[in-house]
Amino acid sequence: YYSPNNAVLAIVGDVNTADVFAKVEKYFATVPKRQDPPRAAIDEKPQTAERKFNEGDKLAKVPALSVGYRMPPRGGHDAIVAAVTGELLHNGKASRLYQALVKDDKLAIEVNGGVNWPLGSPFDYNGPTLMTSLIIASDKSSESALLGALDKTMANLAAHGPDPAELERVKAKMLSDFYGEMEVPINRASALSHAVLFDGNADRLKSRSSDIAAVTGGDVSAFAAKYLVKTNRTSIYRVPETKKAGAAE
């Protein structure tokens, strides 16, 4: 896999272009090309039924629920809507899930998640990925109560979509974060590399801001109705394991 025809070299910053190309030619031109490695078959069949698992955790103090919804492939409009919806549901104390599970129903003490979370940003994947929600439960909640509140939140989003002001706030935050990341050279180089590796064109990065800005409330509503449903998710409920009497620490 480590060959020049299977790699992207991104150089950003205050550089002299001619000097950069000369040095790249000097240090890399003699590295031989190799046969392209075979691509792994990573496609997954559509999920048609809800999948639920339970686990014990010896170190846990309170229960936790982790839920993963399968997401659309990279590159299409649905993938952009997924990114926005993931932020709307998970980003901060004003997010839909925090408000519903922590503030209103008091079933959880913490909610984190998003598309491709915690592996990376919702734009840095090229293959199957999930919208993941990690919910740290309160000591008075249950698996059925958490899933019920989750279903209620998703159904409400599918039926009514986000409030216009809510959607604009989330998109503005995403754009602000994106521009802030691009100020850091290593982040800019990484994003350009991913655009070339995954989309074949570094200019694809230029449309991200307009793609995010174009997402509508109707897009979010349709996305939730299609993807954020029971049959498209897998959940794991982890509960503290009670230590046996006399067990060694």
GUDOKE-49083 format. One record per residue: x, y, z of N, C-alpha, C, CB in turn; residue in one letter; chain. Coordinates in steps of 0.05 Angstrom, whole numbers, always signed. Glycine has a CB too. Example, Ala and Ser with C-alpha at 12.3 -4.5 7.8 and 13.67 -1.06 7.14 Angstrom:
{{+264, -114, +156}, {+246, -90, +156}, {+264, -66, +156}, {+226, -89, +181}, A, A};
{{+257, -45, +142}, {+273, -21, +143}, {+258, +1, +157}, {+282, -12, +114}, S, A};
END
This chain:
{{+16, -24, +0}, {+0, +0, +0}, {+17, +26, +0}, {-18, +0, +24}, Y, A};
{{+42, +23, +9}, {+59, +47, +11}, {+74, +52, -15}, {+79, +45, +35}, Y, A};
{{+60, +64, -34}, {+72, +70, -60}, {+61, +97, -69}, {+66, +48, -81}, S, A};
{{+76, +111, -86}, {+68, +138, -93}, {+41, +139, -108}, {+89, +151, -110}, P, A};
{{+35, +119, -123}, {+9, +119, -137}, {-15, +113, -119}, {+10, +99, -160}, N, A};
{{-9, +107, -93}, {-30, +102, -74}, {-29, +122, -51}, {-29, +73, -63}, N, A};
{{-18, +145, -56}, {-14, +165, -35}, {-20, +193, -45}, {+15, +164, -24}, A, A};
{{-25, +211, -27}, {-28, +239, -33}, {-9, +255, -15}, {-58, +248, -28}, V, A};
{{+5, +274, -27}, {+23, +291, -12}, {+12, +319, -13}, {+52, +291, -24}, L, A};
{{+5, +330, +10}, {-7, +357, +11}, {+13, +375, +26}, {-35, +357, +25}, A, A};
{{+20, +398, +15}, {+38, +417, +27}, {+23, +444, +28}, {+65, +420, +11}, I, A};
{{+20, +455, +52}, {+5, +480, +55}, {+22, +500, +71}, {-23, +476, +69}, V, A};
{{+16, +525, +68}, {+30, +546, +83}, {+43, +566, +65}, {+51, +533, +100}, G, A};
{{+60, +582, +76}, {+74, +604, +62}, {+99, +592, +48}, {+81, +627, +81}, D, A};
{{+95, +580, +25}, {+117, +567, +11}, {+120, +578, -17}, {+113, +537, +10}, V, A};
{{+143, +573, -28}, {+148, +580, -56}, {+141, +555, -73}, {+178, +589, -61}, N, A};
{{+122, +558, -91}, {+112, +536, -106}, {+133, +521, -122}, {+89, +544, -124}, T, A};
{{+149, +536, -136}, {+170, +524, -152}, {+190, +509, -135}, {+185, +546, -169}, A, A};
{{+197, +520, -112}, {+216, +507, -94}, {+204, +481, -83}, {+223, +526, -71}, D, A};
{{+178, +481, -77}, {+164, +457, -66}, {+165, +435, -87}, {+136, +464, -58}, V, A};
{{+157, +442, -112}, {+156, +421, -133}, {+184, +410, -139}, {+144, +432, -158}, F, A};
{{+204, +427, -137}, {+232, +418, -141}, {+240, +398, -120}, {+251, +442, -142}, A, A};
{{+233, +404, -95}, {+241, +386, -73}, {+225, +360, -74}, {+237, +400, -47}, K, A};
{{+200, +362, -81}, {+184, +337, -84}, {+196, +320, -106}, {+155, +344, -91}, V, A};
{{+204, +332, -128}, {+216, +317, -150}, {+242, +305, -141}, {+221, +336, -174}, E, A};
{{+258, +320, -125}, {+284, +310, -116}, {+281, +286, -98}, {+299, +332, -102}, K, A};
{{+263, +287, -79}, {+262, +267, -58}, {+242, +244, -64}, {+254, +279, -32}, Y, A};
{{+224, +248, -82}, {+203, +227, -86}, {+203, +216, -115}, {+177, +238, -80}, F, A};
{{+214, +230, -134}, {+212, +221, -162}, {+223, +193, -167}, {+225, +241, -180}, A, A};
{{+244, +185, -152}, {+257, +159, -156}, {+242, +136, -143}, {+285, +160, -147}, T, A};
{{+222, +142, -126}, {+207, +120, -113}, {+190, +107, -134}, {+189, +131, -90}, V, A};
{{+194, +81, -138}, {+180, +67, -161}, {+150, +64, -156}, {+192, +40, -166}, P, A};
{{+135, +65, -178}, {+107, +58, -177}, {+103, +29, -173}, {+93, +68, -203}, K, A};
{{+82, +21, -159}, {+75, -7, -155}, {+47, -12, -166}, {+77, -15, -125}, R, A};
{{+41, -38, -168}, {+14, -45, -176}, {-6, -36, -155}, {+12, -76, -181}, Q, A};
{{-28, -25, -164}, {-48, -16, -144}, {-57, -39, -127}, {-72, -3, -159}, D, A};
{{-59, -36, -101}, {-68, -58, -84}, {-98, -62, -88}, {-62, -51, -54}, P, A};
{{-107, -87, -84}, {-136, -92, -88}, {-152, -78, -66}, {-141, -122, -87}, P, A};
{{-175, -68, -74}, {-192, -54, -55}, {-208, -75, -39}, {-211, -35, -69}, R, A};
{{-210, -72, -13}, {-225, -90, +4}, {-255, -87, -2}, {-219, -85, +33}, A, A};
{{-269, -109, -1}, {-298, -108, -4}, {-311, -100, +23}, {-309, -136, -14}, A, A};
{{-319, -75, +25}, {-329, -65, +50}, {-359, -58, +50}, {-313, -40, +59}, I, A};
{{-372, -64, +27}, {-401, -58, +26}, {-416, -76, +45}, {-411, -62, -3}, D, A};
{{-437, -65, +57}, {-454, -80, +75}, {-482, -82, +64}, {-453, -67, +103}, E, A};
{{-495, -104, +69}, {-523, -107, +61}, {-540, -88, +79}, {-533, -136, +64}, K, A};
{{-562, -78, +68}, {-580, -60, +84}, {-590, -75, +109}, {-604, -51, +67}, P, A};
{{-591, -60, +131}, {-602, -72, +155}, {-632, -70, +154}, {-591, -57, +181}, Q, A};
{{-646, -91, +160}, {-675, -92, +158}, {-690, -96, +184}, {-683, -113, +139}, T, A};
{{-675, -100, +206}, {-688, -104, +232}, {-670, -92, +254}, {-693, -134, +237}, A, A};
{{-683, -83, +275}, {-668, -72, +297}, {-651, -94, +311}, {-687, -59, +318}, E, A};
{{-627, -86, +320}, {-609, -105, +333}, {-602, -93, +361}, {-583, -111, +316}, R, A};
{{-606, -109, +382}, {-602, -100, +409}, {-584, -120, +424}, {-629, -96, +424}, K, A};
{{-566, -109, +440}, {-548, -126, +456}, {-545, -115, +484}, {-520, -128, +442}, F, A};
{{-539, -132, +503}, {-535, -124, +530}, {-507, -134, +539}, {-557, -134, +549}, N, A};
{{-493, -118, +554}, {-467, -125, +564}, {-464, -116, +593}, {-444, -113, +547}, E, A};
{{-448, -131, +608}, {-440, -122, +635}, {-413, -108, +634}, {-440, -145, +654}, G, A};
{{-409, -89, +652}, {-384, -74, +653}, {-375, -72, +683}, {-388, -45, +641}, D, A};
{{-353, -84, +689}, {-343, -85, +716}, {-334, -58, +727}, {-320, -104, +718}, K, A};
{{-328, -40, +709}, {-317, -14, +717}, {-338, +8, +717}, {-295, -6, +699}, L, A};
{{-361, +3, +706}, {-382, +23, +703}, {-395, +30, +730}, {-403, +15, +683}, A, A};
{{-402, +55, +734}, {-417, +64, +758}, {-447, +67, +751}, {-406, +91, +768}, K, A};
{{-453, +74, +726}, {-480, +77, +718}, {-484, +64, +690}, {-489, +108, +717}, V, A};
{{-508, +58, +682}, {-512, +46, +656}, {-506, +66, +633}, {-541, +36, +653}, P, A};
{{-502, +55, +610}, {-497, +71, +586}, {-509, +57, +562}, {-467, +77, +581}, A, A};
{{-520, +73, +543}, {-531, +62, +519}, {-516, +74, +495}, {-562, +69, +517}, L, A};
{{-507, +56, +478}, {-494, +65, +453}, {-511, +56, +430}, {-465, +53, +451}, S, A};
{{-518, +75, +412}, {-536, +69, +389}, {-522, +78, +363}, {-563, +84, +393}, V, A};
{{-523, +60, +343}, {-512, +67, +317}, {-532, +64, +295}, {-488, +49, +312}, G, A};
{{-536, +85, +280}, {-554, +84, +256}, {-536, +84, +231}, {-573, +109, +255}, Y, A};
{{-541, +66, +213}, {-526, +65, +188}, {-530, +90, +171}, {-533, +39, +172}, R, A};
{{-509, +99, +160}, {-510, +124, +145}, {-507, +120, +115}, {-488, +143, +155}, M, A};
{{-514, +140, +99}, {-512, +139, +70}, {-482, +140, +62}, {-528, +161, +56}, P, A};
{{-476, +132, +38}, {-448, +133, +28}, {-439, +162, +25}, {-445, +118, +2}, P, A};
{{-413, +165, +26}, {-400, +191, +22}, {-406, +203, -6}, {-370, +189, +27}, R, A};
{{-408, +229, -7}, {-408, +242, -33}, {-435, +253, -41}, {-399, +223, -53}, G, A};
{{-457, +240, -33}, {-483, +249, -41}, {-495, +270, -23}, {-502, +226, -43}, G, A};
{{-518, +281, -30}, {-531, +302, -14}, {-539, +291, +13}, {-555, +313, -29}, H, A};
{{-548, +266, +14}, {-556, +254, +39}, {-533, +254, +60}, {-566, +225, +35}, D, A};
{{-508, +251, +50}, {-486, +251, +68}, {-482, +278, +81}, {-460, +243, +54}, A, A};
{{-487, +300, +66}, {-485, +327, +78}, {-507, +331, +98}, {-486, +348, +55}, I, A};
{{-531, +322, +91}, {-554, +325, +109}, {-549, +309, +135}, {-580, +315, +96}, V, A};
{{-536, +285, +131}, {-529, +269, +155}, {-511, +284, +174}, {-516, +243, +146}, A, A};
{{-491, +298, +163}, {-472, +313, +179}, {-487, +335, +195}, {-450, +325, +162}, A, A};
{{-504, +349, +181}, {-519, +371, +194}, {-538, +359, +216}, {-535, +387, +174}, V, A};
{{-552, +338, +209}, {-570, +325, +228}, {-556, +315, +253}, {-586, +303, +214}, T, A};
{{-532, +303, +248}, {-516, +293, +270}, {-509, +315, +290}, {-492, +279, +260}, G, A};
{{-502, +339, +279}, {-495, +361, +296}, {-519, +372, +310}, {-482, +383, +279}, E, A};
{{-542, +373, +296}, {-566, +382, +308}, {-575, +365, +332}, {-589, +383, +287}, L, A};
{{-570, +339, +330}, {-578, +321, +351}, {-558, +320, +374}, {-581, +293, +340}, L, A};
{{-532, +325, +369}, {-512, +319, +389}, {-494, +342, +398}, {-494, +298, +378}, H, A};
{{-493, +364, +383}, {-473, +384, +389}, {-481, +403, +411}, {-468, +401, +363}, N, A};
{{-471, +397, +435}, {-474, +415, +458}, {-500, +412, +473}, {-471, +443, +449}, G, A};
{{-503, +429, +494}, {-526, +428, +511}, {-552, +438, +498}, {-521, +443, +537}, K, A};
{{-549, +452, +476}, {-573, +461, +462}, {-583, +440, +442}, {-568, +487, +447}, A, A};
{{-569, +417, +439}, {-576, +397, +419}, {-602, +383, +427}, {-554, +376, +417}, S, A};
{{-615, +371, +407}, {-640, +358, +410}, {-639, +336, +432}, {-650, +346, +384}, R, A};
{{-619, +318, +430}, {-618, +295, +448}, {-611, +304, +476}, {-598, +275, +438}, L, A};
{{-593, +324, +479}, {-587, +333, +506}, {-611, +345, +519}, {-563, +353, +505}, Y, A};
{{-626, +362, +504}, {-649, +374, +515}, {-671, +353, +523}, {-661, +394, +495}, Q, A};
{{-674, +333, +506}, {-695, +313, +511}, {-688, +294, +533}, {-701, +298, +485}, A, A};
{{-664, +283, +532}, {-656, +262, +551}, {-645, +272, +578}, {-636, +245, +538}, L, A};
{{-631, +294, +577}, {-619, +305, +601}, {-636, +326, +615}, {-591, +317, +595}, V, A};
{{-644, +346, +600}, {-659, +368, +612}, {-689, +362, +617}, {-657, +393, +594}, K, A};
{{-702, +350, +597}, {-731, +346, +599}, {-738, +321, +615}, {-744, +346, +572}, D, A};
{{-729, +298, +604}, {-737, +272, +616}, {-719, +263, +639}, {-737, +251, +595}, D, A};
{{-695, +276, +641}, {-676, +269, +663}, {-670, +239, +663}, {-687, +278, +690}, K, A};
{{-667, +227, +639}, {-660, +199, +637}, {-630, +195, +633}, {-675, +187, +613}, L, A};
{{-616, +217, +628}, {-587, +214, +622}, {-573, +238, +636}, {-581, +214, +592}, A, A};
{{-547, +234, +640}, {-530, +255, +651}, {-511, +267, +630}, {-515, +245, +675}, I, A};
{{-508, +253, +608}, {-491, +262, +586}, {-498, +249, +560}, {-461, +256, +593}, E, A};
{{-495, +264, +538}, {-500, +254, +511}, {-478, +264, +493}, {-528, +262, +501}, V, A};
{{-466, +245, +478}, {-446, +253, +458}, {-452, +237, +432}, {-417, +247, +468}, N, A};
{{-440, +246, +410}, {-444, +230, +386}, {-442, +247, +361}, {-470, +216, +387}, G, A};
{{-451, +235, +339}, {-451, +247, +312}, {-444, +227, +291}, {-431, +270, +312}, G, A};
{{-442, +236, +266}, {-435, +219, +244}, {-405, +214, +244}, {-444, +232, +217}, V, A};
{{-398, +188, +242}, {-370, +180, +242}, {-357, +185, +269}, {-355, +194, +220}, N, A};
{{-372, +190, +289}, {-362, +195, +317}, {-357, +169, +331}, {-382, +213, +333}, W, A};
{{-336, +165, +346}, {-314, +184, +352}, {-290, +181, +334}, {-306, +181, +380}, P, A};
{{-293, +169, +310}, {-270, +163, +293}, {-259, +188, +279}, {-278, +143, +272}, L, A};
{{-276, +207, +274}, {-267, +231, +260}, {-290, +249, +254}, {-252, +224, +234}, G, A};
{{-287, +267, +235}, {-308, +286, +228}, {-328, +272, +211}, {-297, +311, +214}, S, A};
{{-352, +283, +207}, {-373, +271, +190}, {-366, +271, +161}, {-399, +284, +195}, P, A};
{{-343, +283, +153}, {-335, +285, +125}, {-311, +267, +119}, {-329, +314, +118}, F, A};
{{-298, +256, +139}, {-273, +241, +135}, {-277, +211, +136}, {-253, +250, +156}, D, A};
{{-293, +201, +118}, {-297, +172, +116}, {-302, +165, +87}, {-320, +162, +134}, Y, A};
{{-296, +140, +81}, {-301, +131, +53}, {-308, +101, +54}, {-275, +135, +35}, N, A};
{{-333, +96, +62}, {-343, +69, +65}, {-365, +70, +86}, {-320, +50, +75}, G, A};
{{-374, +47, +95}, {-396, +46, +115}, {-389, +61, +140}, {-404, +18, +121}, P, A};
{{-407, +77, +150}, {-403, +90, +176}, {-430, +93, +190}, {-390, +118, +172}, T, A};
{{-430, +103, +215}, {-453, +105, +231}, {-457, +133, +242}, {-452, +85, +254}, L, A};
{{-482, +140, +249}, {-487, +161, +267}, {-490, +148, +294}, {-513, +178, +259}, M, A};
{{-471, +155, +312}, {-470, +142, +338}, {-479, +161, +360}, {-442, +131, +343}, T, A};
{{-494, +151, +378}, {-502, +165, +402}, {-493, +150, +427}, {-533, +171, +403}, S, A};
{{-477, +162, +444}, {-468, +150, +469}, {-483, +165, +491}, {-437, +151, +473}, L, A};
{{-500, +151, +505}, {-517, +163, +526}, {-510, +151, +553}, {-547, +158, +519}, I, A};
{{-499, +168, +571}, {-493, +160, +598}, {-519, +163, +614}, {-469, +176, +610}, I, A};
{{-529, +141, +624}, {-556, +141, +636}, {-555, +151, +665}, {-568, +114, +635}, A, A};
{{-577, +162, +674}, {-581, +168, +703}, {-587, +142, +717}, {-603, +189, +708}, S, A};
{{-584, +142, +743}, {-588, +116, +758}, {-617, +108, +760}, {-576, +119, +786}, D, A};
{{-635, +125, +751}, {-664, +119, +752}, {-676, +111, +725}, {-679, +142, +764}, K, A};
{{-659, +111, +704}, {-670, +105, +677}, {-667, +75, +671}, {-655, +121, +656}, S, A};
{{-677, +67, +648}, {-676, +40, +639}, {-671, +39, +609}, {-702, +24, +646}, S, A};
{{-664, +16, +599}, {-659, +14, +570}, {-684, +21, +554}, {-651, -15, +563}, E, A};
{{-707, +11, +563}, {-732, +16, +548}, {-739, +46, +549}, {-755, -1, +559}, S, A};
{{-734, +59, +572}, {-740, +87, +574}, {-722, +104, +556}, {-738, +97, +603}, A, A};
{{-697, +97, +556}, {-678, +112, +539}, {-685, +108, +509}, {-649, +102, +544}, L, A};
{{-690, +84, +501}, {-697, +79, +473}, {-723, +92, +465}, {-698, +49, +467}, L, A};
{{-742, +92, +484}, {-767, +105, +480}, {-764, +135, +476}, {-786, +100, +502}, G, A};
{{-748, +148, +492}, {-743, +177, +489}, {-728, +183, +464}, {-727, +187, +513}, A, A};
{{-709, +165, +456}, {-694, +168, +431}, {-714, +166, +407}, {-672, +146, +429}, L, A};
{{-731, +146, +408}, {-751, +143, +386}, {-769, +168, +384}, {-768, +118, +390}, D, A};
{{-777, +178, +407}, {-794, +202, +407}, {-781, +226, +394}, {-803, +209, +435}, K, A};
{{-755, +229, +401}, {-740, +252, +390}, {-737, +249, +360}, {-712, +253, +403}, T, A};
{{-730, +225, +350}, {-726, +220, +321}, {-752, +223, +306}, {-714, +193, +317}, M, A};
{{-774, +213, +318}, {-800, +215, +305}, {-809, +244, +303}, {-821, +199, +320}, A, A};
{{-804, +260, +323}, {-811, +288, +323}, {-796, +303, +301}, {-806, +301, +350}, N, A};
{{-770, +296, +299}, {-753, +309, +278}, {-763, +301, +250}, {-724, +301, +282}, L, A};
{{-771, +276, +247}, {-780, +267, +221}, {-807, +280, +214}, {-784, +236, +221}, A, A};
{{-824, +283, +234}, {-851, +294, +228}, {-851, +324, +225}, {-870, +286, +251}, A, A};
{{-835, +338, +240}, {-836, +367, +240}, {-811, +381, +230}, {-843, +377, +268}, H, A};
{{-788, +367, +229}, {-763, +379, +222}, {-753, +398, +243}, {-766, +394, +195}, G, A};
{{-731, +410, +239}, {-720, +430, +259}, {-733, +457, +256}, {-690, +432, +256}, P, A};
{{-733, +472, +277}, {-741, +500, +275}, {-721, +515, +257}, {-743, +514, +304}, D, A};
{{-731, +534, +241}, {-712, +549, +224}, {-689, +561, +238}, {-727, +571, +209}, P, A};
{{-694, +573, +262}, {-672, +586, +277}, {-653, +565, +287}, {-683, +603, +300}, A, A};
{{-663, +542, +295}, {-647, +520, +305}, {-628, +510, +283}, {-664, +497, +316}, E, A};
{{-639, +506, +260}, {-623, +496, +237}, {-602, +517, +229}, {-642, +491, +213}, L, A};
{{-609, +542, +228}, {-589, +562, +221}, {-567, +564, +242}, {-603, +590, +218}, E, A};
{{-574, +561, +267}, {-553, +561, +288}, {-533, +538, +285}, {-566, +559, +316}, R, A};
{{-544, +514, +279}, {-527, +491, +276}, {-509, +494, +251}, {-544, +465, +274}, V, A};
{{-520, +503, +229}, {-504, +507, +205}, {-483, +528, +209}, {-522, +514, +181}, K, A};
{{-490, +550, +222}, {-471, +571, +228}, {-447, +561, +245}, {-484, +595, +242}, A, A};
{{-454, +544, +264}, {-433, +532, +282}, {-415, +513, +265}, {-446, +517, +305}, K, A};
{{-427, +497, +248}, {-411, +479, +231}, {-392, +495, +213}, {-429, +462, +214}, M, A};
{{-402, +516, +201}, {-386, +533, +183}, {-363, +547, +198}, {-403, +553, +168}, L, A};
{{-370, +557, +222}, {-350, +570, +238}, {-328, +550, +246}, {-363, +581, +263}, S, A};
{{-336, +526, +254}, {-316, +505, +261}, {-299, +498, +237}, {-330, +480, +271}, D, A};
{{-311, +496, +213}, {-297, +489, +189}, {-276, +510, +182}, {-316, +485, +166}, F, A};
{{-284, +535, +183}, {-265, +557, +176}, {-243, +558, +197}, {-280, +584, +175}, Y, A};
{{-250, +553, +222}, {-229, +553, +243}, {-209, +531, +239}, {-243, +550, +270}, G, A};
{{-219, +507, +231}, {-201, +484, +226}, {-182, +490, +203}, {-217, +459, +221}, E, A};
{{-193, +503, +182}, {-176, +509, +159}, {-155, +530, +164}, {-194, +518, +136}, M, A};
{{-156, +544, +186}, {-135, +563, +194}, {-110, +548, +202}, {-145, +581, +216}, E, A};
{{-113, +523, +211}, {-90, +508, +221}, {-78, +492, +197}, {-99, +488, +244}, V, A};
{{-53, +496, +191}, {-42, +483, +167}, {-45, +453, +166}, {-12, +490, +165}, P, A};
{{-40, +439, +188}, {-42, +409, +187}, {-71, +400, +181}, {-32, +397, +213}, I, A};
{{-91, +415, +192}, {-119, +408, +186}, {-125, +413, +157}, {-137, +424, +204}, N, A};
{{-115, +435, +146}, {-120, +441, +118}, {-107, +420, +100}, {-108, +469, +111}, R, A};
{{-82, +412, +106}, {-69, +391, +91}, {-85, +365, +92}, {-40, +387, +101}, A, A};
{{-94, +358, +116}, {-109, +333, +119}, {-135, +334, +103}, {-115, +328, +149}, S, A};
{{-149, +356, +104}, {-175, +358, +90}, {-171, +357, +60}, {-189, +384, +98}, A, A};
{{-150, +370, +50}, {-144, +369, +21}, {-136, +341, +13}, {-121, +388, +15}, L, A};
{{-121, +327, +30}, {-113, +299, +23}, {-137, +281, +22}, {-93, +289, +44}, S, A};
{{-156, +284, +41}, {-180, +268, +40}, {-197, +273, +16}, {-196, +273, +66}, H, A};
{{-198, +299, +8}, {-214, +305, -16}, {-203, +292, -41}, {-215, +336, -20}, A, A};
{{-176, +291, -43}, {-164, +277, -66}, {-167, +247, -63}, {-134, +285, -68}, V, A};
{{-162, +236, -40}, {-163, +207, -36}, {-192, +197, -40}, {-154, +200, -8}, L, A};
{{-211, +211, -29}, {-239, +200, -29}, {-255, +210, -53}, {-252, +208, -4}, F, A};
{{-250, +234, -62}, {-267, +246, -84}, {-251, +250, -110}, {-278, +272, -75}, D, A};
{{-225, +247, -109}, {-209, +250, -133}, {-204, +279, -141}, {-222, +237, -155}, G, A};
{{-211, +298, -124}, {-208, +326, -131}, {-206, +343, -106}, {-232, +335, -149}, N, A};
{{-184, +358, -103}, {-180, +375, -80}, {-201, +398, -80}, {-152, +387, -80}, A, A};
{{-211, +406, -103}, {-230, +428, -104}, {-257, +420, -91}, {-235, +436, -133}, D, A};
{{-261, +394, -86}, {-286, +386, -73}, {-289, +399, -46}, {-286, +355, -70}, R, A};
{{-266, +405, -33}, {-267, +418, -7}, {-279, +446, -8}, {-238, +420, +4}, L, A};
{{-277, +459, -31}, {-287, +486, -34}, {-317, +488, -32}, {-277, +498, -60}, K, A};
{{-331, +466, -39}, {-360, +467, -39}, {-372, +459, -12}, {-371, +449, -60}, S, A};
{{-356, +452, +8}, {-367, +443, +33}, {-385, +464, +46}, {-345, +435, +52}, R, A};
{{-375, +489, +47}, {-391, +510, +60}, {-418, +514, +46}, {-375, +536, +60}, S, A};
{{-418, +515, +20}, {-443, +519, +5}, {-461, +494, +8}, {-438, +524, -24}, S, A};
{{-449, +470, +10}, {-465, +446, +13}, {-480, +446, +40}, {-447, +421, +11}, D, A};
{{-465, +454, +61}, {-477, +456, +88}, {-499, +478, +88}, {-456, +463, +109}, I, A};
{{-493, +501, +77}, {-512, +523, +77}, {-538, +516, +62}, {-500, +547, +64}, A, A};
{{-536, +497, +42}, {-560, +491, +26}, {-579, +471, +39}, {-550, +480, +0}, A, A};
{{-571, +459, +61}, {-588, +439, +74}, {-613, +453, +86}, {-573, +424, +97}, V, A};
{{-637, +442, +80}, {-662, +454, +89}, {-675, +437, +111}, {-682, +456, +65}, T, A};
{{-695, +449, +124}, {-710, +434, +144}, {-723, +410, +132}, {-730, +452, +157}, G, A};
{{-733, +412, +108}, {-746, +389, +95}, {-726, +367, +90}, {-758, +398, +68}, G, A};
{{-701, +374, +83}, {-680, +354, +80}, {-676, +338, +106}, {-653, +367, +71}, D, A};
{{-674, +353, +128}, {-670, +340, +154}, {-693, +322, +161}, {-665, +361, +176}, V, A};
{{-717, +331, +157}, {-741, +315, +163}, {-741, +290, +146}, {-766, +332, +157}, S, A};
{{-736, +291, +121}, {-736, +268, +103}, {-714, +249, +111}, {-733, +276, +74}, A, A};
{{-691, +260, +118}, {-668, +243, +127}, {-675, +227, +152}, {-643, +260, +132}, F, A};
{{-687, +241, +172}, {-694, +227, +197}, {-714, +205, +192}, {-705, +247, +217}, A, A};
{{-734, +210, +174}, {-754, +190, +168}, {-742, +166, +154}, {-776, +202, +151}, A, A};
{{-721, +170, +139}, {-709, +148, +124}, {-688, +132, +139}, {-696, +158, +98}, K, A};
{{-671, +147, +154}, {-648, +134, +167}, {-650, +131, +197}, {-623, +150, +160}, Y, A};
{{-663, +148, +211}, {-663, +148, +240}, {-688, +132, +250}, {-663, +176, +252}, L, A};
{{-689, +107, +242}, {-712, +90, +249}, {-701, +64, +262}, {-729, +83, +224}, V, A};
{{-718, +50, +276}, {-710, +26, +291}, {-697, +5, +273}, {-734, +14, +304}, K, A};
{{-708, +1, +250}, {-697, -21, +233}, {-669, -15, +222}, {-716, -25, +210}, T, A};
{{-660, +10, +225}, {-634, +17, +215}, {-613, +21, +237}, {-636, +43, +198}, N, A};
{{-619, +11, +261}, {-601, +16, +283}, {-593, -9, +298}, {-613, +36, +302}, R, A};
{{-570, -7, +312}, {-561, -27, +330}, {-555, -13, +357}, {-535, -42, +319}, T, A};
{{-563, -25, +379}, {-558, -12, +405}, {-545, -32, +424}, {-584, -2, +417}, S, A};
{{-528, -21, +441}, {-515, -37, +462}, {-521, -24, +489}, {-484, -40, +457}, I, A};
{{-533, -38, +507}, {-538, -28, +534}, {-519, -40, +553}, {-568, -33, +542}, Y, A};
{{-502, -24, +566}, {-482, -33, +584}, {-490, -26, +613}, {-454, -22, +577}, R, A};
{{-489, -45, +630}, {-497, -41, +658}, {-474, -49, +677}, {-522, -56, +665}, V, A};
{{-472, -36, +700}, {-451, -43, +719}, {-455, -72, +729}, {-451, -24, +743}, P, A};
{{-433, -86, +731}, {-434, -113, +742}, {-429, -112, +772}, {-413, -132, +728}, E, A};
{{-446, -124, +787}, {-443, -125, +816}, {-421, -144, +823}, {-469, -133, +830}, T, A};
{{-402, -134, +840}, {-379, -152, +848}, {-389, -174, +866}, {-358, -135, +862}, K, A};
{{-379, -197, +861}, {-386, -220, +878}, {-374, -216, +906}, {-376, -247, +866}, K, A};
{{-388, -227, +926}, {-379, -224, +953}, {-352, -237, +956}, {-399, -236, +973}, A, A};
{{-332, -223, +968}, {-306, -234, +973}, {-288, -233, +949}, {-309, -261, +982}, G, A};
{{-297, -222, +927}, {-279, -221, +904}, {-256, -202, +908}, {-296, -212, +878}, A, A};
{{-233, -209, +897}, {-209, -192, +900}, {-212, -167, +883}, {-183, -208, +891}, A, A};
{{-201, -145, +893}, {-202, -120, +878}, {-186, -123, +852}, {-191, -96, +895}, E, A};
END
